[in-house]
């Protein structure tokens, strides 16, 4: 069953957008034209203010734990929940449980989109367990959702602290797209959007060319990537999958005696049991969202290249593909007699900083050291 954008906004709780926004924000359009690409994350005198947009999620859980343990680099000021790995009711419960578990009850948690903008919802419970937490049970949270849609919370936070917020997007990009559609003027006020998803160097995981977070809502990803936010960073599975954890790593987390180490060990153990072992080596698993979180905490562990990136939304075989122009050039095609000819090249403006390399061992050790520290 298909729904138009008005139907979606009614059920998602954002409220109807003005007709001129709906008319201008079709599946193929962006809230605002790109105005240039910031080459480095916004400078800050202290920890970077962080909104975590998430669909918890085993990967999301360990990523949020790491953010809680990285107070010198980031200050988590809000968590917004989007449907993705699991349905929104599970993601909401898991996010609230994490702020309880981490003793961070001061962090507001807001529910956002309960389904993609234009498509049926896709979940991936196989990789995250029936409850999204690898079937690990943690205590019921005393925390409650704030009475505000996630898109509105994002708008309010960005407007309150212009150019200071990094949005760490480790789920489908629906909430962020809704915020940018509802208030186009916030795009230049966002310090950075760093999202987990996409790939330019390897196969996808939801299809041969698409990764889950993009495949789950390609229209939202297209809107966000073309929004004109000054710095958009993409950390795709072609680099995140290089960070692997084995049973020895999870034993180290467990033996640390820390609550965060214990929970991460349980979540990792679920992943090791769930996925087939490698008969030719030591079984290992990854946490894709984790590397994206580290990219915000310590971007020096990554190599980024500026590229013109877009998202395929109509392909029969390629829906959800992140299409990157690594040359930032397109061919100039002009009439030549009775046919067309390529007569040169034209530059294109890059809009995304794409992670093309990662210090995988350093990323892994940063995570292990943080979560095993008292």
C-alpha positions as CSV (number, residue, x, y, z in Angstrom):
1,X,0.0,0.0,0.0
2,X,1.4,3.4,-1.0
3,X,0.9,6.6,0.8
4,X,1.5,10.1,-0.3
5,X,3.5,12.6,1.9
6,X,0.3,14.1,3.4
7,X,-0.8,10.7,4.7
8,X,2.7,10.0,6.1
9,X,2.8,13.3,7.9
10,X,-0.6,12.8,9.5
11,X,0.3,9.5,11.0
12,X,3.9,10.5,12.0
13,X,2.7,13.3,14.1
14,X,4.6,16.2,12.5
15,X,1.4,17.8,11.2
16,X,0.8,18.9,7.6
17,X,3.5,21.0,6.0
18,X,2.6,24.1,4.1
19,X,1.4,23.3,0.6
20,X,4.4,25.2,-1.0
21,X,6.8,23.0,0.9
22,X,5.0,19.8,-0.2
23,X,5.0,21.0,-3.8
24,X,8.7,21.8,-3.7
25,X,9.9,18.8,-1.8
26,X,9.1,15.9,-4.1
27,X,11.0,12.7,-4.0
28,X,13.5,14.1,-6.5
29,X,14.0,17.5,-5.0
30,X,16.0,18.9,-2.1
31,X,15.1,21.5,0.5
32,X,17.8,23.9,-0.5
33,X,20.6,24.0,-3.1
34,X,24.1,23.2,-2.0
35,X,26.1,26.2,-1.0
36,X,29.5,24.7,-0.7
37,X,31.1,21.9,1.4
38,X,32.8,22.5,4.6
39,X,36.2,20.7,4.5
40,X,36.4,20.1,8.3
41,X,34.0,19.5,11.2
42,X,32.8,22.7,12.9
43,X,35.4,24.0,15.4
44,X,34.4,23.8,19.0
45,X,36.1,25.0,22.2
46,X,34.7,22.0,24.1
47,X,32.8,18.9,23.4
48,X,30.7,18.9,20.3
49,X,26.9,19.1,20.9
50,X,25.3,15.9,19.5
51,X,21.9,14.8,18.5
52,X,21.8,11.1,17.9
53,X,19.2,10.0,15.4
54,X,18.8,6.3,15.8
55,X,16.8,3.0,15.3
56,X,18.2,1.0,18.2
57,X,19.5,-1.7,17.2
58,X,22.5,-3.7,18.5
59,X,24.9,-1.4,16.5
60,X,23.1,1.7,17.7
61,X,23.3,0.5,21.4
62,X,27.0,0.1,21.5
63,X,27.4,3.4,19.6
64,X,25.3,5.3,22.1
65,X,27.3,3.7,25.0
66,X,30.5,4.9,23.4
67,X,29.1,8.4,23.0
68,X,28.1,8.4,26.7
69,X,31.7,7.5,27.5
70,X,33.3,10.2,25.3
71,X,32.3,13.3,27.2
72,X,35.6,15.0,26.4
73,X,34.7,15.0,22.7
74,X,30.9,15.0,22.5
75,X,27.9,16.0,24.6
76,X,24.8,14.1,23.8
77,X,21.9,16.6,24.1
78,X,19.1,14.6,22.5
79,X,18.2,11.2,21.1
80,X,15.6,11.0,18.3
81,X,14.1,7.6,17.4
82,X,13.3,6.5,13.8
83,X,11.8,3.3,12.6
84,X,14.4,1.1,11.0
85,X,16.1,-1.9,12.4
86,X,13.0,-2.6,14.3
87,X,9.6,-1.0,14.6
88,X,9.4,2.4,16.4
89,X,7.9,1.0,19.5
90,X,10.9,-1.3,20.1
91,X,13.4,1.4,19.1
92,X,11.7,3.8,21.6
93,X,11.9,1.4,24.4
94,X,15.5,0.6,23.7
95,X,16.5,4.3,23.5
96,X,14.8,5.0,26.8
97,X,16.5,1.9,28.4
98,X,19.9,3.1,27.2
99,X,19.5,6.5,28.9
100,X,18.4,4.7,32.1
101,X,21.3,2.2,31.8
102,X,23.8,5.0,31.2
103,X,22.4,7.1,34.0
104,X,21.7,9.9,31.5
105,X,18.1,10.6,32.3
106,X,18.6,14.3,31.6
107,X,18.8,13.5,27.8
108,X,15.5,14.1,26.1
109,X,14.3,11.2,23.9
110,X,11.8,11.9,21.1
111,X,9.9,9.6,18.8
112,X,9.9,10.5,15.2
113,X,8.9,8.7,12.0
114,X,7.1,5.4,12.4
115,X,7.6,4.5,8.7
116,X,9.5,5.7,5.7
117,X,8.4,8.7,3.7
118,X,7.0,6.9,0.7
119,X,7.5,3.2,1.1
120,X,6.6,0.2,3.2
121,X,8.7,-0.3,6.2
122,X,11.6,-2.7,6.1
123,X,13.1,-4.1,9.3
124,X,16.2,-6.3,9.9
125,X,15.3,-8.2,13.1
126,X,17.4,-11.1,12.0
127,X,20.5,-9.0,12.8
128,X,19.2,-7.4,16.0
129,X,16.9,-10.0,17.7
130,X,13.2,-9.9,18.4
131,X,13.5,-6.9,20.7
132,X,16.2,-5.1,18.7
133,X,18.7,-5.6,21.6
134,X,20.0,-9.0,20.6
135,X,17.3,-10.5,22.9
136,X,19.2,-9.1,25.8
137,X,16.9,-7.7,28.5
138,X,17.8,-4.6,30.5
139,X,15.7,-3.0,33.2
140,X,12.6,-1.0,32.3
141,X,13.4,2.7,32.1
142,X,12.0,5.4,34.3
143,X,12.6,7.8,31.4
144,X,9.6,9.0,29.3
145,X,9.4,10.3,25.8
146,X,9.2,14.1,25.5
147,X,5.9,15.3,24.0
148,X,7.4,16.5,20.8
149,X,8.0,14.9,17.4
150,X,11.7,14.2,16.7
151,X,11.6,16.5,13.6
152,X,10.4,19.4,15.8
153,X,13.0,18.6,18.4
154,X,15.8,18.7,15.8
155,X,14.5,22.1,14.5
156,X,14.3,23.6,17.9
157,X,17.7,22.4,19.0
158,X,19.4,23.6,15.8
159,X,17.7,27.0,16.0
160,X,18.7,27.4,19.7
161,X,22.4,26.7,18.9
162,X,23.1,27.6,15.3
163,X,26.1,25.9,13.7
164,X,26.9,24.0,16.9
165,X,25.1,20.7,16.5
166,X,26.4,17.6,14.9
167,X,23.6,15.2,14.0
168,X,24.9,11.6,14.2
169,X,22.5,9.7,12.0
170,X,22.8,5.9,12.6
171,X,19.4,4.9,11.2
172,X,17.3,5.7,8.2
173,X,17.3,9.5,7.5
174,X,13.5,10.0,7.7
175,X,13.5,12.2,10.8
176,X,16.2,14.5,9.4
177,X,14.5,14.8,6.1
178,X,11.2,15.7,7.8
179,X,13.0,18.4,9.8
180,X,14.6,19.9,6.6
181,X,11.3,19.7,4.8
182,X,9.3,21.4,7.5
183,X,11.9,24.2,8.0
184,X,14.2,24.6,5.1
185,X,16.0,27.5,6.8
186,X,17.7,25.2,9.3
187,X,20.0,23.6,6.6
188,X,22.8,26.2,6.9
189,X,22.5,26.2,10.7
190,X,23.4,22.5,11.1
191,X,27.0,22.1,12.0
192,X,27.3,18.7,10.5
193,X,25.3,15.6,9.6
194,X,27.4,12.5,9.9
195,X,25.4,9.5,8.7
196,X,26.0,5.7,8.6
197,X,25.2,4.2,5.3
198,X,26.0,4.0,1.7
199,X,28.9,2.5,-0.1
200,X,31.0,3.4,-3.1
201,X,33.8,0.8,-2.9
202,X,31.9,-2.4,-2.2
203,X,28.6,-4.2,-2.3
204,X,25.7,-3.2,-0.2
205,X,24.1,-5.3,2.5
206,X,20.4,-4.8,1.7
207,X,21.0,-5.3,-2.0
208,X,24.0,-5.6,-4.3
209,X,24.4,-1.8,-4.3
210,X,22.4,-0.4,-1.4
211,X,23.0,-0.4,2.4
212,X,20.2,-0.8,4.8
213,X,19.9,2.7,6.2
214,X,19.6,4.2,2.7
215,X,17.5,1.3,1.2
216,X,15.0,1.7,4.1
217,X,14.1,5.2,3.0
218,X,15.9,6.3,-0.2
219,X,13.7,9.4,-0.7
220,X,14.7,10.7,2.8
221,X,18.4,10.1,2.1
222,X,18.1,11.9,-1.2
223,X,16.6,14.9,0.5
224,X,19.2,15.0,3.3
225,X,22.2,14.6,1.0
226,X,21.0,17.4,-1.3
227,X,19.9,19.7,1.5
228,X,22.7,22.2,1.4
229,X,23.8,21.4,5.0
230,X,27.4,22.8,5.0
231,X,29.1,19.5,6.0
232,X,27.6,16.1,5.4
233,X,29.8,13.2,6.2
234,X,29.1,9.7,4.9
235,X,30.6,6.7,6.7
236,X,29.6,3.7,4.6
237,X,29.9,-0.1,5.0
238,X,32.9,-0.2,2.7
239,X,34.9,1.2,5.6
240,X,32.8,0.3,8.7
241,X,33.0,-3.5,8.0
242,X,36.8,-3.3,8.4
243,X,36.4,-3.0,12.2
244,X,35.8,-6.6,13.5
245,X,35.4,-8.0,17.0
246,X,35.9,-11.6,18.1
247,X,35.1,-13.6,21.2
248,X,38.4,-12.5,22.8
249,X,37.3,-8.9,22.5
250,X,33.9,-9.6,24.0
251,X,35.6,-11.5,26.9
252,X,37.8,-8.4,27.5
253,X,34.6,-6.3,27.7
254,X,33.0,-8.7,30.1
255,X,36.0,-9.1,32.4
256,X,36.3,-5.4,32.8
257,X,33.5,-5.4,35.3
258,X,32.0,-2.2,33.9
259,X,28.2,-2.1,33.2
260,X,28.9,-0.7,29.7
261,X,31.4,-3.5,29.0
262,X,29.0,-6.1,30.2
263,X,26.2,-4.9,28.0
264,X,28.4,-4.6,24.9
265,X,29.7,-8.1,25.5
266,X,26.2,-9.5,25.6
267,X,25.3,-7.7,22.4
268,X,28.4,-8.8,20.7
269,X,27.9,-12.4,21.9
270,X,24.5,-12.4,20.2
271,X,26.0,-11.3,17.0
272,X,28.7,-14.0,17.1
273,X,26.0,-16.6,17.7
274,X,23.7,-15.3,15.1
275,X,26.0,-15.1,12.1
276,X,27.8,-18.1,10.6
277,X,31.4,-18.7,11.7
278,X,34.3,-18.3,9.3
279,X,35.7,-21.8,8.8
280,X,39.0,-20.3,7.6
281,X,39.7,-18.0,10.5
282,X,38.6,-16.6,13.8
283,X,34.9,-15.8,13.8
284,X,34.3,-12.1,14.0
285,X,31.5,-9.5,13.7
286,X,31.2,-5.8,13.2
287,X,29.1,-2.9,14.5
288,X,28.7,-0.6,11.5
289,X,27.2,2.3,13.4
290,X,30.1,2.3,15.8
291,X,32.6,3.5,13.3
292,X,30.3,6.4,12.4
293,X,30.2,7.4,16.0
294,X,34.0,7.3,16.2
295,X,34.2,9.4,13.1
296,X,32.5,12.2,15.1
297,X,34.6,11.5,18.2
298,X,37.9,11.3,16.4
299,X,37.7,12.1,12.7
300,X,41.5,11.9,12.4
301,X,41.1,8.1,12.3
302,X,39.5,8.4,8.8
303,X,40.3,9.6,5.4
304,X,37.5,11.7,3.8
305,X,37.2,12.7,0.2
306,X,34.8,15.4,-1.1
307,X,32.4,14.0,-3.8
308,X,29.2,14.7,-5.5
309,X,26.8,12.1,-4.1
310,X,23.2,11.3,-4.9
311,X,20.8,8.5,-4.1
312,X,18.9,6.4,-6.7
313,X,15.2,6.2,-6.0
314,X,13.7,4.9,-9.2
315,X,16.1,2.1,-10.3
316,X,14.7,-1.3,-11.0
317,X,17.9,-2.9,-9.6
318,X,19.6,0.0,-7.9
319,X,17.1,1.7,-5.6
320,X,18.9,3.0,-2.5
321,X,22.3,3.1,-4.2
322,X,24.6,6.0,-3.2
323,X,25.9,7.2,-6.5
324,X,29.2,9.0,-6.0
325,X,31.1,11.1,-8.6
326,X,34.7,10.7,-7.4
327,X,36.1,12.9,-10.2
328,X,33.5,15.7,-9.5
329,X,33.3,16.1,-13.2
330,X,30.6,15.2,-15.8
331,X,30.9,14.9,-19.5
332,X,29.7,17.8,-21.6
333,X,27.4,16.4,-24.3
334,X,26.5,18.6,-27.3
335,X,25.0,18.1,-30.8
336,X,27.5,17.0,-33.4
337,X,25.8,16.8,-36.8
338,X,23.1,14.1,-36.7
339,X,24.2,12.7,-33.3
340,X,25.5,13.8,-29.9
341,X,29.1,14.0,-28.9
342,X,31.2,14.4,-25.7
343,X,33.0,17.6,-26.2
344,X,34.7,18.1,-22.8
345,X,33.9,18.0,-19.1
346,X,32.2,20.2,-16.6
347,X,32.9,20.5,-12.9
348,X,30.2,19.6,-10.3
349,X,30.1,20.9,-6.7
350,X,30.8,18.1,-4.2
351,X,28.2,17.8,-1.4
352,X,29.4,15.0,0.8
353,X,32.6,14.2,2.6
354,X,32.9,10.4,2.0
355,X,35.0,8.2,4.2
356,X,37.3,6.2,2.0
357,X,39.7,4.8,4.5
358,X,39.8,4.0,8.2
359,X,42.3,3.1,10.8
360,X,40.4,0.0,11.8
361,X,42.6,-1.1,14.7
362,X,42.6,2.3,16.3
363,X,38.8,2.6,16.0
364,X,38.5,-0.8,17.6
365,X,40.9,0.0,20.5
366,X,39.3,3.3,21.2
367,X,36.0,1.5,21.7
368,X,37.4,-1.2,23.8
369,X,39.4,1.2,26.0
370,X,36.4,3.5,26.6
371,X,34.0,0.8,27.5
372,X,36.4,-1.1,29.8
373,X,37.4,2.0,31.7
374,X,36.0,2.5,35.2
